[in-house]
Amino acid sequence: MVEKNKITLLILAIALLICLAPMPYGYYMLIRYAATILFGIMAYDYFQNRQKKLYVTCLALALLFQPILKIPFGREVWNLIDVVVAIFLLWLFFRKKETNI
């Protein structure tokens, strides 16, 4: 999935960077749902491809962004998380396919 639909990585990275601007609360919730779903799918895909490091990373990100039990970080911490995750997604977007990471 990830290798075939790389544009979704780029879209989510841009959406996370938009979170740095003051937006309505609903936008942040939409991003949490979208990120949880995308990272869950990516974790499953990497698990199937036996890429353990990326599987664990995506699973951890899915748990971090999940909207049910919110983690009460401050705005500054969430901004930092958004930037780091956007960089990670851009790295996945531009990297060449590797067999095992």
C-alpha angles and dihedrals in degrees: 000000000000095000092045098045103038092146089074089061090054093047093050091047090054091045090052091051090051086059087072089072121073104270135168114277091246091064091057091049091049090052091049091054093044093047093047092051095044095046090046091054091045091050090052091047093050090046090054090048092049094240097145100180094051090042092055092043094051092044090052091049091049089053092046094053098038109127100214102073102027118208107226101225117153122253092261092054092047090050090054091047091050092052094046092047091047089053089049091051091048089050089053090047095053101035123101118243112271127190102226129008 
